Each structure stands twice: as C-alpha cells, then as structure tokens.
Amino acid sequence: MVKEDLEDQRDLPVSTDFRSVFSAVANTHLNIHQNNILFPEWDGNGIPIMRYS
C-alpha cells in the first residue's frame, strides 16, 4: 500500500460495513435475528465472526 491509497493519506479506507459486524454480534449473543429492526434500511448480511466453543 502506498500513501496515495490511504484515506486522507493516513488511514486505511473502510472496507467492512459495521452493520454486518454488529448484526453478527446481535444474532449470536443477544439473540436478535431481525436485522431490519436494528438497521431499517439495510439489506446486507452479518459476517460469521462469532461462534460458541
């Protein structure tokens, strides 16, 4: 990565929608499975980052 590719020439560009992460946490740990309630206009999917051992 070169400096010109960075956001404001200092930060990595955003590549993950936080709603997909929060959705996975809410589904797994809070047992909330209705993403349209959490994020009314979002139609994405949660990412499988959380699992029980």
ModelCIF file with pLDDT and N, C-alpha, C, O atoms, coordinates in Angstrom:
data_MODEL
#
_entry.id   MODEL 
#
_entity.id                         1 
_entity.type                       polymer 
_entity.pdbx_number_of_molecules   1 
#
_entity_poly.entity_id                      1 
_entity_poly.type                           'polypeptide(L)' 
_entity_poly.nstd_linkage                   no 
_entity_poly.nstd_monomer                   no 
_entity_poly.pdbx_seq_one_letter_code       MVKEDLEDQRDLPVSTDFRSVFSAVANTHLNIHQNNILFPEWDGNGIPIMRYS 
_entity_poly.pdbx_seq_one_letter_code_can   MVKEDLEDQRDLPVSTDFRSVFSAVANTHLNIHQNNILFPEWDGNGIPIMRYS 
_entity_poly.pdbx_strand_id                 A 
#
loop_
_entity_poly_seq.entity_id 
_entity_poly_seq.num 
_entity_poly_seq.mon_id 
_entity_poly_seq.hetero 
1 1  MET n 
1 2  VAL n 
1 3  LYS n 
1 4  GLU n 
1 5  ASP n 
1 6  LEU n 
1 7  GLU n 
1 8  ASP n 
1 9  GLN n 
1 10 ARG n 
1 11 ASP n 
1 12 LEU n 
1 13 PRO n 
1 14 VAL n 
1 15 SER n 
1 16 THR n 
1 17 ASP n 
1 18 PHE n 
1 19 ARG n 
1 20 SER n 
1 21 VAL n 
1 22 PHE n 
1 23 SER n 
1 24 ALA n 
1 25 VAL n 
1 26 ALA n 
1 27 ASN n 
1 28 THR n 
1 29 HIS n 
1 30 LEU n 
1 31 ASN n 
1 32 ILE n 
1 33 HIS n 
1 34 GLN n 
1 35 ASN n 
1 36 ASN n 
1 37 ILE n 
1 38 LEU n 
1 39 PHE n 
1 40 PRO n 
1 41 GLU n 
1 42 TRP n 
1 43 ASP n 
1 44 GLY n 
1 45 ASN n 
1 46 GLY n 
1 47 ILE n 
1 48 PRO n 
1 49 ILE n 
1 50 MET n 
1 51 ARG n 
1 52 TYR n 
1 53 SER n 
#
_struct_asym.id          A 
_struct_asym.entity_id   1 
#
loop_
_ma_qa_metric.id 
_ma_qa_metric.mode 
_ma_qa_metric.name 
_ma_qa_metric.software_group_id 
_ma_qa_metric.type 
1 global pLDDT . pLDDT 
2 local  pLDDT . pLDDT 
#
_ma_qa_metric_global.metric_id      1 
_ma_qa_metric_global.metric_value   83.13 
_ma_qa_metric_global.model_id       1 
_ma_qa_metric_global.ordinal_id     1 
#
loop_
_ma_qa_metric_local.label_asym_id 
_ma_qa_metric_local.label_comp_id 
_ma_qa_metric_local.label_seq_id 
_ma_qa_metric_local.metric_id 
_ma_qa_metric_local.metric_value 
_ma_qa_metric_local.model_id 
_ma_qa_metric_local.ordinal_id 
A MET 1  2 71.00 1 1  
A VAL 2  2 81.00 1 2  
A LYS 3  2 80.00 1 3  
A GLU 4  2 80.00 1 4  
A ASP 5  2 81.00 1 5  
A LEU 6  2 84.00 1 6  
A GLU 7  2 82.00 1 7  
A ASP 8  2 86.00 1 8  
A GLN 9  2 83.00 1 9  
A ARG 10 2 86.00 1 10 
A ASP 11 2 88.00 1 11 
A LEU 12 2 86.00 1 12 
A PRO 13 2 83.00 1 13 
A VAL 14 2 83.00 1 14 
A SER 15 2 84.00 1 15 
A THR 16 2 84.00 1 16 
A ASP 17 2 89.00 1 17 
A PHE 18 2 90.00 1 18 
A ARG 19 2 91.00 1 19 
A SER 20 2 90.00 1 20 
A VAL 21 2 89.00 1 21 
A PHE 22 2 89.00 1 22 
A SER 23 2 89.00 1 23 
A ALA 24 2 86.00 1 24 
A VAL 25 2 87.00 1 25 
A ALA 26 2 88.00 1 26 
A ASN 27 2 86.00 1 27 
A THR 28 2 84.00 1 28 
A HIS 29 2 85.00 1 29 
A LEU 30 2 88.00 1 30 
A ASN 31 2 88.00 1 31 
A ILE 32 2 87.00 1 32 
A HIS 33 2 85.00 1 33 
A GLN 34 2 87.00 1 34 
A ASN 35 2 86.00 1 35 
A ASN 36 2 86.00 1 36 
A ILE 37 2 86.00 1 37 
A LEU 38 2 87.00 1 38 
A PHE 39 2 91.00 1 39 
A PRO 40 2 92.00 1 40 
A GLU 41 2 92.00 1 41 
A TRP 42 2 90.00 1 42 
A ASP 43 2 88.00 1 43 
A GLY 44 2 85.00 1 44 
A ASN 45 2 81.00 1 45 
A GLY 46 2 79.00 1 46 
A ILE 47 2 82.00 1 47 
A PRO 48 2 78.00 1 48 
A ILE 49 2 73.00 1 49 
A MET 50 2 60.00 1 50 
A ARG 51 2 63.00 1 51 
A TYR 52 2 56.00 1 52 
A SER 53 2 51.00 1 53 
#
loop_
_atom_site.group_PDB 
_atom_site.id 
_atom_site.type_symbol 
_atom_site.label_atom_id 
_atom_site.label_alt_id 
_atom_site.label_comp_id 
_atom_site.label_asym_id 
_atom_site.label_entity_id 
_atom_site.label_seq_id 
_atom_site.pdbx_PDB_ins_code 
_atom_site.Cartn_x 
_atom_site.Cartn_y 
_atom_site.Cartn_z 
_atom_site.occupancy 
_atom_site.B_iso_or_equiv 
_atom_site.pdbx_formal_charge 
_atom_site.auth_seq_id 
_atom_site.auth_comp_id 
_atom_site.auth_asym_id 
_atom_site.auth_atom_id 
_atom_site.pdbx_PDB_model_num 
ATOM 1   N N  . MET A 1 1  ? 0.848   -1.176  0.000  1.00 71.00 ? 1  MET A N  1 
ATOM 2   C CA . MET A 1 1  ? 0.000   0.000   0.000  1.00 71.00 ? 1  MET A CA 1 
ATOM 3   C C  . MET A 1 1  ? 0.891   1.237   0.000  1.00 71.00 ? 1  MET A C  1 
ATOM 4   O O  . MET A 1 1  ? 1.884   1.316   0.724  1.00 71.00 ? 1  MET A O  1 
ATOM 5   N N  . VAL A 1 2  ? 0.512   2.179   -0.819 1.00 81.00 ? 2  VAL A N  1 
ATOM 6   C CA . VAL A 1 2  ? 1.253   3.434   -0.887 1.00 81.00 ? 2  VAL A CA 1 
ATOM 7   C C  . VAL A 1 2  ? 0.417   4.539   -0.239 1.00 81.00 ? 2  VAL A C  1 
ATOM 8   O O  . VAL A 1 2  ? -0.804  4.427   -0.123 1.00 81.00 ? 2  VAL A O  1 
ATOM 9   N N  . LYS A 1 3  ? 1.075   5.566   0.166  1.00 80.00 ? 3  LYS A N  1 
ATOM 10  C CA . LYS A 1 3  ? 0.418   6.650   0.900  1.00 80.00 ? 3  LYS A CA 1 
ATOM 11  C C  . LYS A 1 3  ? -0.761  7.243   0.131  1.00 80.00 ? 3  LYS A C  1 
ATOM 12  O O  . LYS A 1 3  ? -1.748  7.660   0.737  1.00 80.00 ? 3  LYS A O  1 
ATOM 13  N N  . GLU A 1 4  ? -0.666  7.282   -1.188 1.00 80.00 ? 4  GLU A N  1 
ATOM 14  C CA . GLU A 1 4  ? -1.744  7.852   -2.005 1.00 80.00 ? 4  GLU A CA 1 
ATOM 15  C C  . GLU A 1 4  ? -3.033  7.018   -1.932 1.00 80.00 ? 4  GLU A C  1 
ATOM 16  O O  . GLU A 1 4  ? -4.118  7.536   -2.195 1.00 80.00 ? 4  GLU A O  1 
ATOM 17  N N  . ASP A 1 5  ? -2.919  5.744   -1.581 1.00 81.00 ? 5  ASP A N  1 
ATOM 18  C CA . ASP A 1 5  ? -4.088  4.870   -1.470 1.00 81.00 ? 5  ASP A CA 1 
ATOM 19  C C  . ASP A 1 5  ? -4.822  5.031   -0.141 1.00 81.00 ? 5  ASP A C  1 
ATOM 20  O O  . ASP A 1 5  ? -5.936  4.529   0.014  1.00 81.00 ? 5  ASP A O  1 
ATOM 21  N N  . LEU A 1 6  ? -4.221  5.714   0.801  1.00 84.00 ? 6  LEU A N  1 
ATOM 22  C CA . LEU A 1 6  ? -4.809  5.878   2.124  1.00 84.00 ? 6  LEU A CA 1 
ATOM 23  C C  . LEU A 1 6  ? -5.858  6.990   2.135  1.00 84.00 ? 6  LEU A C  1 
ATOM 24  O O  . LEU A 1 6  ? -5.762  7.951   1.372  1.00 84.00 ? 6  LEU A O  1 
ATOM 25  N N  . GLU A 1 7  ? -6.835  6.854   2.985  1.00 82.00 ? 7  GLU A N  1 
ATOM 26  C CA . GLU A 1 7  ? -7.839  7.897   3.180  1.00 82.00 ? 7  GLU A CA 1 
ATOM 27  C C  . GLU A 1 7  ? -7.163  9.059   3.892  1.00 82.00 ? 7  GLU A C  1 
ATOM 28  O O  . GLU A 1 7  ? -6.544  8.870   4.939  1.00 82.00 ? 7  GLU A O  1 
ATOM 29  N N  . ASP A 1 8  ? -7.274  10.235  3.344  1.00 86.00 ? 8  ASP A N  1 
ATOM 30  C CA . ASP A 1 8  ? -6.605  11.438  3.877  1.00 86.00 ? 8  ASP A CA 1 
ATOM 31  C C  . ASP A 1 8  ? -5.096  11.222  3.993  1.00 86.00 ? 8  ASP A C  1 
ATOM 32  O O  . ASP A 1 8  ? -4.429  11.887  4.785  1.00 86.00 ? 8  ASP A O  1 
ATOM 33  N N  . GLN A 1 9  ? -4.568  10.306  3.214  1.00 83.00 ? 9  GLN A N  1 
ATOM 34  C CA . GLN A 1 9  ? -3.152  9.954   3.184  1.00 83.00 ? 9  GLN A CA 1 
ATOM 35  C C  . GLN A 1 9  ? -2.606  9.508   4.534  1.00 83.00 ? 9  GLN A C  1 
ATOM 36  O O  . GLN A 1 9  ? -1.415  9.651   4.809  1.00 83.00 ? 9  GLN A O  1 
ATOM 37  N N  . ARG A 1 10 ? -3.503  8.957   5.390  1.00 86.00 ? 10 ARG A N  1 
ATOM 38  C CA . ARG A 1 10 ? -3.028  8.469   6.682  1.00 86.00 ? 10 ARG A CA 1 
ATOM 39  C C  . ARG A 1 10 ? -3.798  7.263   7.206  1.00 86.00 ? 10 ARG A C  1 
ATOM 40  O O  . ARG A 1 10 ? -3.255  6.498   8.003  1.00 86.00 ? 10 ARG A O  1 
ATOM 41  N N  . ASP A 1 11 ? -5.054  7.068   6.783  1.00 88.00 ? 11 ASP A N  1 
ATOM 42  C CA . ASP A 1 11 ? -5.886  5.996   7.324  1.00 88.00 ? 11 ASP A CA 1 
ATOM 43  C C  . ASP A 1 11 ? -6.220  4.971   6.244  1.00 88.00 ? 11 ASP A C  1 
ATOM 44  O O  . ASP A 1 11 ? -6.333  5.308   5.065  1.00 88.00 ? 11 ASP A O  1 
ATOM 45  N N  . LEU A 1 12 ? -6.373  3.727   6.660  1.00 86.00 ? 12 LEU A N  1 
ATOM 46  C CA . LEU A 1 12 ? -6.829  2.714   5.717  1.00 86.00 ? 12 LEU A CA 1 
ATOM 47  C C  . LEU A 1 12 ? -8.273  2.999   5.342  1.00 86.00 ? 12 LEU A C  1 
ATOM 48  O O  . LEU A 1 12 ? -9.058  3.410   6.197  1.00 86.00 ? 12 LEU A O  1 
ATOM 49  N N  . PRO A 1 13 ? -8.641  2.793   4.092  1.00 83.00 ? 13 PRO A N  1 
ATOM 50  C CA . PRO A 1 13 ? -10.032 3.010   3.704  1.00 83.00 ? 13 PRO A CA 1 
ATOM 51  C C  . PRO A 1 13 ? -10.947 1.966   4.352  1.00 83.00 ? 13 PRO A C  1 
ATOM 52  O O  . PRO A 1 13 ? -10.534 0.833   4.601  1.00 83.00 ? 13 PRO A O  1 
ATOM 53  N N  . VAL A 1 14 ? -12.169 2.356   4.615  1.00 83.00 ? 14 VAL A N  1 
ATOM 54  C CA . VAL A 1 14 ? -13.146 1.457   5.233  1.00 83.00 ? 14 VAL A CA 1 
ATOM 55  C C  . VAL A 1 14 ? -13.523 0.383   4.234  1.00 83.00 ? 14 VAL A C  1 
ATOM 56  O O  . VAL A 1 14 ? -13.869 0.682   3.091  1.00 83.00 ? 14 VAL A O  1 
ATOM 57  N N  . SER A 1 15 ? -13.456 -0.875  4.665  1.00 84.00 ? 15 SER A N  1 
ATOM 58  C CA . SER A 1 15 ? -13.796 -1.974  3.765  1.00 84.00 ? 15 SER A CA 1 
ATOM 59  C C  . SER A 1 15 ? -14.859 -2.897  4.347  1.00 84.00 ? 15 SER A C  1 
ATOM 60  O O  . SER A 1 15 ? -15.322 -3.812  3.666  1.00 84.00 ? 15 SER A O  1 
ATOM 61  N N  . THR A 1 16 ? -15.254 -2.668  5.605  1.00 84.00 ? 16 THR A N  1 
ATOM 62  C CA . THR A 1 16 ? -16.269 -3.502  6.255  1.00 84.00 ? 16 THR A CA 1 
ATOM 63  C C  . THR A 1 16 ? -17.379 -2.620  6.793  1.00 84.00 ? 16 THR A C  1 
ATOM 64  O O  . THR A 1 16 ? -17.124 -1.652  7.510  1.00 84.00 ? 16 THR A O  1 
ATOM 65  N N  . ASP A 1 17 ? -18.595 -2.953  6.450  1.00 89.00 ? 17 ASP A N  1 
ATOM 66  C CA . ASP A 1 17 ? -19.754 -2.230  6.956  1.00 89.00 ? 17 ASP A CA 1 
ATOM 67  C C  . ASP A 1 17 ? -19.966 -2.653  8.412  1.00 89.00 ? 17 ASP A C  1 
ATOM 68  O O  . ASP A 1 17 ? -20.172 -3.837  8.679  1.00 89.00 ? 17 ASP A O  1 
ATOM 69  N N  . PHE A 1 18 ? -19.921 -1.711  9.356  1.00 90.00 ? 18 PHE A N  1 
ATOM 70  C CA . PHE A 1 18 ? -20.044 -2.040  10.767 1.00 90.00 ? 18 PHE A CA 1 
ATOM 71  C C  . PHE A 1 18 ? -21.351 -2.757  11.068 1.00 90.00 ? 18 PHE A C  1 
ATOM 72  O O  . PHE A 1 18 ? -21.432 -3.507  12.041 1.00 90.00 ? 18 PHE A O  1 
ATOM 73  N N  . ARG A 1 19 ? -22.368 -2.541  10.255 1.00 91.00 ? 19 ARG A N  1 
ATOM 74  C CA . ARG A 1 19 ? -23.656 -3.191  10.499 1.00 91.00 ? 19 ARG A CA 1 
ATOM 75  C C  . ARG A 1 19 ? -23.551 -4.695  10.343 1.00 91.00 ? 19 ARG A C  1 
ATOM 76  O O  . ARG A 1 19 ? -24.260 -5.426  11.034 1.00 91.00 ? 19 ARG A O  1 
ATOM 77  N N  . SER A 1 20 ? -22.695 -5.180  9.466  1.00 90.00 ? 20 SER A N  1 
ATOM 78  C CA . SER A 1 20 ? -22.538 -6.623  9.308  1.00 90.00 ? 20 SER A CA 1 
ATOM 79  C C  . SER A 1 20 ? -21.871 -7.240  10.534 1.00 90.00 ? 20 SER A C  1 
ATOM 80  O O  . SER A 1 20 ? -22.182 -8.372  10.905 1.00 90.00 ? 20 SER A O  1 
ATOM 81  N N  . VAL A 1 21 ? -20.966 -6.511  11.157 1.00 89.00 ? 21 VAL A N  1 
ATOM 82  C CA . VAL A 1 21 ? -20.315 -6.985  12.383 1.00 89.00 ? 21 VAL A CA 1 
ATOM 83  C C  . VAL A 1 21 ? -21.305 -6.936  13.543 1.00 89.00 ? 21 VAL A C  1 
ATOM 84  O O  . VAL A 1 21 ? -21.453 -7.920  14.268 1.00 89.00 ? 21 VAL A O  1 
ATOM 85  N N  . PHE A 1 22 ? -21.980 -5.811  13.727 1.00 89.00 ? 22 PHE A N  1 
ATOM 86  C CA . PHE A 1 22 ? -22.922 -5.681  14.829 1.00 89.00 ? 22 PHE A CA 1 
ATOM 87  C C  . PHE A 1 22 ? -24.074 -6.669  14.684 1.00 89.00 ? 22 PHE A C  1 
ATOM 88  O O  . PHE A 1 22 ? -24.556 -7.208  15.680 1.00 89.00 ? 22 PHE A O  1 
ATOM 89  N N  . SER A 1 23 ? -24.512 -6.909  13.466 1.00 89.00 ? 23 SER A N  1 
ATOM 90  C CA . SER A 1 23 ? -25.580 -7.868  13.213 1.00 89.00 ? 23 SER A CA 1 
ATOM 91  C C  . SER A 1 23 ? -25.176 -9.263  13.694 1.00 89.00 ? 23 SER A C  1 
ATOM 92  O O  . SER A 1 23 ? -25.972 -9.960  14.323 1.00 89.00 ? 23 SER A O  1 
ATOM 93  N N  . ALA A 1 24 ? -23.949 -9.664  13.401 1.00 86.00 ? 24 ALA A N  1 
ATOM 94  C CA . ALA A 1 24 ? -23.462 -10.971 13.844 1.00 86.00 ? 24 ALA A CA 1 
ATOM 95  C C  . ALA A 1 24 ? -23.416 -11.059 15.367 1.00 86.00 ? 24 ALA A C  1 
ATOM 96  O O  . ALA A 1 24 ? -23.785 -12.084 15.941 1.00 86.00 ? 24 ALA A O  1 
ATOM 97  N N  . VAL A 1 25 ? -22.969 -9.998  16.018 1.00 87.00 ? 25 VAL A N  1 
ATOM 98  C CA . VAL A 1 25 ? -22.927 -9.975  17.483 1.00 87.00 ? 25 VAL A CA 1 
ATOM 99  C C  . VAL A 1 25 ? -24.341 -10.024 18.053 1.00 87.00 ? 25 VAL A C  1 
ATOM 100 O O  . VAL A 1 25 ? -24.605 -10.774 18.992 1.00 87.00 ? 25 VAL A O  1 
ATOM 101 N N  . ALA A 1 26 ? -25.247 -9.229  17.493 1.00 88.00 ? 26 ALA A N  1 
ATOM 102 C CA . ALA A 1 26 ? -26.631 -9.199  17.975 1.00 88.00 ? 26 ALA A CA 1 
ATOM 103 C C  . ALA A 1 26 ? -27.304 -10.556 17.778 1.00 88.00 ? 26 ALA A C  1 
ATOM 104 O O  . ALA A 1 26 ? -28.035 -11.016 18.656 1.00 88.00 ? 26 ALA A O  1 
ATOM 105 N N  . ASN A 1 27 ? -27.068 -11.191 16.651 1.00 86.00 ? 27 ASN A N  1 
ATOM 106 C CA . ASN A 1 27 ? -27.677 -12.502 16.397 1.00 86.00 ? 27 ASN A CA 1 
ATOM 107 C C  . ASN A 1 27 ? -27.159 -13.560 17.350 1.00 86.00 ? 27 ASN A C  1 
ATOM 108 O O  . ASN A 1 27 ? -27.941 -14.344 17.890 1.00 86.00 ? 27 ASN A O  1 
ATOM 109 N N  . THR A 1 28 ? -25.853 -13.595 17.564 1.00 84.00 ? 28 THR A N  1 
ATOM 110 C CA . THR A 1 28 ? -25.237 -14.646 18.366 1.00 84.00 ? 28 THR A CA 1 
ATOM 111 C C  . THR A 1 28 ? -25.391 -14.425 19.864 1.00 84.00 ? 28 THR A C  1 
ATOM 112 O O  . THR A 1 28 ? -25.777 -15.340 20.591 1.00 84.00 ? 28 THR A O  1 
ATOM 113 N N  . HIS A 1 29 ? -25.098 -13.235 20.320 1.00 85.00 ? 29 HIS A N  1 
ATOM 114 C CA . HIS A 1 29 ? -25.048 -13.002 21.766 1.00 85.00 ? 29 HIS A CA 1 
ATOM 115 C C  . HIS A 1 29 ? -26.321 -12.402 22.356 1.00 85.00 ? 29 HIS A C  1 
ATOM 116 O O  . HIS A 1 29 ? -26.620 -12.617 23.531 1.00 85.00 ? 29 HIS A O  1 
ATOM 117 N N  . LEU A 1 30 ? -27.063 -11.659 21.556 1.00 88.00 ? 30 LEU A N  1 
ATOM 118 C CA . LEU A 1 30 ? -28.275 -11.022 22.069 1.00 88.00 ? 30 LEU A CA 1 
ATOM 119 C C  . LEU A 1 30 ? -29.544 -11.710 21.579 1.00 88.00 ? 30 LEU A C  1 
ATOM 120 O O  . LEU A 1 30 ? -30.652 -11.340 21.968 1.00 88.00 ? 30 LEU A O  1 
ATOM 121 N N  . ASN A 1 31 ? -29.371 -12.720 20.716 1.00 88.00 ? 31 ASN A N  1 
ATOM 122 C CA . ASN A 1 31 ? -30.494 -13.478 20.157 1.00 88.00 ? 31 ASN A CA 1 
ATOM 123 C C  . ASN A 1 31 ? -31.488 -12.578 19.424 1.00 88.00 ? 31 ASN A C  1 
ATOM 124 O O  . ASN A 1 31 ? -32.697 -12.808 19.460 1.00 88.00 ? 31 ASN A O  1 
ATOM 125 N N  . ILE A 1 32 ? -30.961 -11.557 18.763 1.00 87.00 ? 32 ILE A N  1 
ATOM 126 C CA . ILE A 1 32 ? -31.776 -10.665 17.933 1.00 87.00 ? 32 ILE A CA 1 
ATOM 127 C C  . ILE A 1 32 ? -31.541 -11.066 16.487 1.00 87.00 ? 32 ILE A C  1 
ATOM 128 O O  . ILE A 1 32 ? -30.435 -10.914 15.970 1.00 87.00 ? 32 ILE A O  1 
ATOM 129 N N  . HIS A 1 33 ? -32.575 -11.577 15.832 1.00 85.00 ? 33 HIS A N  1 
ATOM 130 C CA . HIS A 1 33 ? -32.424 -12.088 14.480 1.00 85.00 ? 33 HIS A CA 1 
ATOM 131 C C  . HIS A 1 33 ? -33.165 -11.259 13.441 1.00 85.00 ? 33 HIS A C  1 
ATOM 132 O O  . HIS A 1 33 ? -33.245 -11.661 12.280 1.00 85.00 ? 33 HIS A O  1 
ATOM 133 N N  . GLN A 1 34 ? -33.697 -10.132 13.827 1.00 87.00 ? 34 GLN A N  1 
ATOM 134 C CA . GLN A 1 34 ? -34.419 -9.272  12.899 1.00 87.00 ? 34 GLN A CA 1 
ATOM 135 C C  . GLN A 1 34 ? -33.559 -8.045  12.586 1.00 87.00 ? 34 GLN A C  1 
ATOM 136 O O  . GLN A 1 34 ? -33.686 -7.001  13.226 1.00 87.00 ? 34 GLN A O  1 
ATOM 137 N N  . ASN A 1 35 ? -32.704 -8.189  11.613 1.00 86.00 ? 35 ASN A N  1 
ATOM 138 C CA . ASN A 1 35 ? -31.794 -7.098  11.260 1.00 86.00 ? 35 ASN A CA 1 
ATOM 139 C C  . ASN A 1 35 ? -32.538 -5.854  10.811 1.00 86.00 ? 35 ASN A C  1 
ATOM 140 O O  . ASN A 1 35 ? -32.032 -4.744  10.970 1.00 86.00 ? 35 ASN A O  1 
ATOM 141 N N  . ASN A 1 36 ? -33.739 -6.019  10.248 1.00 86.00 ? 36 ASN A N  1 
ATOM 142 C CA . ASN A 1 36 ? -34.491 -4.848  9.793  1.00 86.00 ? 36 ASN A CA 1 
ATOM 143 C C  . ASN A 1 36 ? -34.951 -3.973  10.956 1.00 86.00 ? 36 ASN A C  1 
ATOM 144 O O  . ASN A 1 36 ? -35.273 -2.803  10.750 1.00 86.00 ? 36 ASN A O  1 
ATOM 145 N N  . ILE A 1 37 ? -34.986 -4.506  12.154 1.00 86.00 ? 37 ILE A N  1 
ATOM 146 C CA . ILE A 1 37 ? -35.309 -3.701  13.332 1.00 86.00 ? 37 ILE A CA 1 
ATOM 147 C C  . ILE A 1 37 ? -34.068 -2.911  13.772 1.00 86.00 ? 37 ILE A C  1 
ATOM 148 O O  . ILE A 1 37 ? -34.164 -1.736  14.127 1.00 86.00 ? 37 ILE A O  1 
ATOM 149 N N  . LEU A 1 38 ? -32.925 -3.561  13.744 1.00 87.00 ? 38 LEU A N  1 
ATOM 150 C CA . LEU A 1 38 ? -31.683 -2.885  14.123 1.00 87.00 ? 38 LEU A CA 1 
ATOM 151 C C  . LEU A 1 38 ? -31.288 -1.818  13.105 1.00 87.00 ? 38 LEU A C  1 
ATOM 152 O O  . LEU A 1 38 ? -30.894 -0.710  13.471 1.00 87.00 ? 38 LEU A O  1 
ATOM 153 N N  . PHE A 1 39 ? -31.397 -2.163  11.841 1.00 91.00 ? 39 PHE A N  1 
ATOM 154 C CA . PHE A 1 39 ? -30.981 -1.278  10.746 1.00 91.00 ? 39 PHE A CA 1 
ATOM 155 C C  . PHE A 1 39 ? -32.089 -1.273  9.699  1.00 91.00 ? 39 PHE A C  1 
ATOM 156 O O  . PHE A 1 39 ? -32.044 -2.072  8.764  1.00 91.00 ? 39 PHE A O  1 
ATOM 157 N N  . PRO A 1 40 ? -33.075 -0.400  9.829  1.00 92.00 ? 40 PRO A N  1 
ATOM 158 C CA . PRO A 1 40 ? -34.282 -0.439  8.996  1.00 92.00 ? 40 PRO A CA 1 
ATOM 159 C C  . PRO A 1 40 ? -34.060 -0.451  7.488  1.00 92.00 ? 40 PRO A C  1 
ATOM 160 O O  . PRO A 1 40 ? -34.808 -1.132  6.787  1.00 92.00 ? 40 PRO A O  1 
ATOM 161 N N  . GLU A 1 41 ? -33.093 0.248   6.961  1.00 92.00 ? 41 GLU A N  1 
ATOM 162 C CA . GLU A 1 41 ? -32.935 0.308   5.512  1.00 92.00 ? 41 GLU A CA 1 
ATOM 163 C C  . GLU A 1 41 ? -31.770 -0.540  5.003  1.00 92.00 ? 41 GLU A C  1 
ATOM 164 O O  . GLU A 1 41 ? -31.420 -0.464  3.825  1.00 92.00 ? 41 GLU A O  1 
ATOM 165 N N  . TRP A 1 42 ? -31.176 -1.334  5.864  1.00 90.00 ? 42 TRP A N  1 
ATOM 166 C CA . TRP A 1 42 ? -30.029 -2.157  5.487  1.00 90.00 ? 42 TRP A CA 1 
ATOM 167 C C  . TRP A 1 42 ? -30.520 -3.528  5.060  1.00 90.00 ? 42 TRP A C  1 
ATOM 168 O O  . TRP A 1 42 ? -31.353 -4.131  5.736  1.00 90.00 ? 42 TRP A O  1 
ATOM 169 N N  . ASP A 1 43 ? -30.009 -4.021  3.944  1.00 88.00 ? 43 ASP A N  1 
ATOM 170 C CA . ASP A 1 43 ? -30.403 -5.351  3.482  1.00 88.00 ? 43 ASP A CA 1 
ATOM 171 C C  . ASP A 1 43 ? -29.199 -6.275  3.327  1.00 88.00 ? 43 ASP A C  1 
ATOM 172 O O  . ASP A 1 43 ? -29.247 -7.246  2.572  1.00 88.00 ? 43 ASP A O  1 
ATOM 173 N N  . GLY A 1 44 ? -28.137 -5.974  4.035  1.00 85.00 ? 44 GLY A N  1 
ATOM 174 C CA . GLY A 1 44 ? -26.920 -6.800  3.975  1.00 85.00 ? 44 GLY A CA 1 
ATOM 175 C C  . GLY A 1 44 ? -27.016 -8.028  4.878  1.00 85.00 ? 44 GLY A C  1 
ATOM 176 O O  . GLY A 1 44 ? -28.059 -8.299  5.473  1.00 85.00 ? 44 GLY A O  1 
ATOM 177 N N  . ASN A 1 45 ? -25.929 -8.748  4.964  1.00 81.00 ? 45 ASN A N  1 
ATOM 178 C CA . ASN A 1 45 ? -25.854 -9.942  5.799  1.00 81.00 ? 45 ASN A CA 1 
ATOM 179 C C  . ASN A 1 45 ? -24.783 -9.782  6.854  1.00 81.00 ? 45 ASN A C  1 
ATOM 180 O O  . ASN A 1 45 ? -23.783 -9.097  6.640  1.00 81.00 ? 45 ASN A O  1 
ATOM 181 N N  . GLY A 1 46 ? -24.997 -10.420 8.001  1.00 79.00 ? 46 GLY A N  1 
ATOM 182 C CA . GLY A 1 46 ? -23.978 -10.442 9.026  1.00 79.00 ? 46 GLY A CA 1 
ATOM 183 C C  . GLY A 1 46 ? -22.820 -11.312 8.581  1.00 79.00 ? 46 GLY A C  1 
ATOM 184 O O  . GLY A 1 46 ? -22.985 -12.216 7.763  1.00 79.00 ? 46 GLY A O  1 
ATOM 185 N N  . ILE A 1 47 ? -21.655 -11.033 9.121  1.00 82.00 ? 47 ILE A N  1 
ATOM 186 C CA . ILE A 1 47 ? -20.496 -11.859 8.781  1.00 82.00 ? 47 ILE A CA 1 
ATOM 187 C C  . ILE A 1 47 ? -20.274 -12.855 9.920  1.00 82.00 ? 47 ILE A C  1 
ATOM 188 O O  . ILE A 1 47 ? -20.449 -12.500 11.086 1.00 82.00 ? 47 ILE A O  1 
ATOM 189 N N  . PRO A 1 48 ? -19.897 -14.078 9.608  1.00 78.00 ? 48 PRO A N  1 
ATOM 190 C CA . PRO A 1 48 ? -19.746 -15.113 10.634 1.00 78.00 ? 48 PRO A CA 1 
ATOM 191 C C  . PRO A 1 48 ? -18.443 -14.960 11.430 1.00 78.00 ? 48 PRO A C  1 
ATOM 192 O O  . PRO A 1 48 ? -17.463 -15.660 11.176 1.00 78.00 ? 48 PRO A O  1 
ATOM 193 N N  . ILE A 1 49 ? -18.449 -14.045 12.384 1.00 73.00 ? 49 ILE A N  1 
ATOM 194 C CA . ILE A 1 49 ? -17.255 -13.823 13.179 1.00 73.00 ? 49 ILE A CA 1 
ATOM 195 C C  . ILE A 1 49 ? -17.391 -14.361 14.593 1.00 73.00 ? 49 ILE A C  1 
ATOM 196 O O  . ILE A 1 49 ? -16.389 -14.573 15.275 1.00 73.00 ? 49 ILE A O  1 
ATOM 197 N N  . MET A 1 50 ? -18.606 -14.580 15.036 1.00 60.00 ? 50 MET A N  1 
ATOM 198 C CA . MET A 1 50 ? -18.854 -15.006 16.404 1.00 60.00 ? 50 MET A CA 1 
ATOM 199 C C  . MET A 1 50 ? -19.304 -16.461 16.408 1.00 60.00 ? 50 MET A C  1 
ATOM 200 O O  . MET A 1 50 ? -20.194 -16.840 15.647 1.00 60.00 ? 50 MET A O  1 
ATOM 201 N N  . ARG A 1 51 ? -18.694 -17.275 17.260 1.00 63.00 ? 51 ARG A N  1 
ATOM 202 C CA . ARG A 1 51 ? -19.211 -18.627 17.450 1.00 63.00 ? 51 ARG A CA 1 
ATOM 203 C C  . ARG A 1 51 ? -18.941 -19.071 18.877 1.00 63.00 ? 51 ARG A C  1 
ATOM 204 O O  . ARG A 1 51 ? -18.030 -18.595 19.554 1.00 63.00 ? 51 ARG A O  1 
ATOM 205 N N  . TYR A 1 52 ? -19.761 -19.986 19.287 1.00 56.00 ? 52 TYR A N  1 
ATOM 206 C CA . TYR A 1 52 ? -19.613 -20.551 20.620 1.00 56.00 ? 52 TYR A CA 1 
ATOM 207 C C  . TYR A 1 52 ? -18.642 -21.711 20.592 1.00 56.00 ? 52 TYR A C  1 
ATOM 208 O O  . TYR A 1 52 ? -18.564 -22.437 19.602 1.00 56.00 ? 52 TYR A O  1 
ATOM 209 N N  . SER A 1 53 ? -17.925 -21.884 21.643 1.00 51.00 ? 53 SER A N  1 
ATOM 210 C CA . SER A 1 53 ? -16.981 -23.017 21.720 1.00 51.00 ? 53 SER A CA 1 
ATOM 211 C C  . SER A 1 53 ? -17.684 -24.238 22.258 1.00 51.00 ? 53 SER A C  1 
ATOM 212 O O  . SER A 1 53 ? -17.066 -25.294 22.399 1.00 51.00 ? 53 SER A O  1 
#
